[in-house]
Amino acid sequence: MGKTELTSRERYLITFENQEPDRVPLTFNVPDNCFFNEKIKWHTQLEKAKLLIDLGLDPTIDIWLPDSVCHPDVTIKTWRSFDKTLGCPIIYKEYHTPKGILRQVVKETEDWCSSRHNQWIPTTLGGHDRKTYGMELFDDWNVSRRLEPWVKGPEDLEKLKYIINVPDGWILDEWKHDAIRAKEFAEKHGLLTMARRTIVGDAFQWFCDIPNFLMTMIDDPDFIEEFFDIFHRWAIRQAEIALDIGVDVFMRRGWYEIPEYFGGGNFEKYLKDSIQEESRLVHQAGSKHCYLLTEGMSRYIDILEDMDVDILFGVEPVMGRADLAEMKKRLGSKKTIWGGVSGEITLNSGTENEIREETRKAIKILAPGGGFVLSPMAGLFYFAGTPWGNVDAMIDEWRKVGKYPITI
């Protein structure tokens, strides 16, 4: 596409204003410990950014929010025993708080020590590896193996408050130092910074029995509101420290805030105000607010249209069932659409012609007028198995048709 005077960051900022820069930004939301081959590999996001820059792409520098820490008055107890009936080890973990014990119990299946069972909470450095094979608070592996959830009812909410906190002291200082280092790298290379990501609605599937929680949204709304308020207050505090550092974009994670769990009514009742408050805080700091939603964009379109979110991250036409044309028509003049191509289906297993066709289609529909970032969605956590030739085909097609003005 040739060199331009725009930095990658400037290209993004023009895009976020729903204007046309020199070309459609293209990036890959790929784990930082993902290896492709001897030509394309990295260990950290800084190494990844340099490689993507060399390919002419638009990587972002992620400033991952600090993990939750316990109140100083909390002690933790863990143990493991073999259950003859289940035929496997059982892992127990208890947080002993001034308000009582919060406990979770999970089955340790044969694949528990698999290399795929990485640390769920990424860091700005980019490492995902676990320090132990113990039980983490935020871990998808616990959900399907869970025998007893952390939060069983209203009696556990006061206990929960003692383990969902932003760190302070030297832990927060270290986080700030890494965030500043990441910003320095981004400034040197003209890259966009993105703080990732607050968790509110998503928390229910890690901390509660899912079917019971869904029924409780009808039977006991006060409990649901108090549960989400604990994570909302944590999210606002996280936003404050990240915005104090200064970032271009601040992300709210909504991986499980989807219609299959909430529907439009409960989304508006329990989650919308939380997202709106976060958006207002982000805007007051002069940053853009990004909402990650893996599916349901089209089903939530009436709600999203009136919300203050600037960027809709995760727009995916296959598994996410996003209607690209409708989203462009309804939201394209107000919000940036980030995505457009299925990473897990099209990019991972499509033919070269299918990949090129879907890339062209996304650009043709979503790019005119600006407000579009091309990126395969969702998440690309399984991207390690994607043939590099597929990635190269998408990049090559983008180079052919992604320059403004769009003429396809």
PyMOL commands that set and color helices and strands:
alter all, ss='L'
color gray80, all
select helices_A, chain A and resi 8-16+45-54+140-145+154-160+169-189+203-207+210-219+221-245+259-270+272-284+301-305+324-331+343-349+352-366+383-385+388-401
alter helices_A, ss='H'
color red, helices_A
select strands_A, chain A and resi 60-64+75-83+88-97+100-107+146-148+192-199+249-253+288-292+311-315+336-342+372-377
alter strands_A, ss='S'
color yellow, strands_A
deselect
rebuild
show_as cartoon
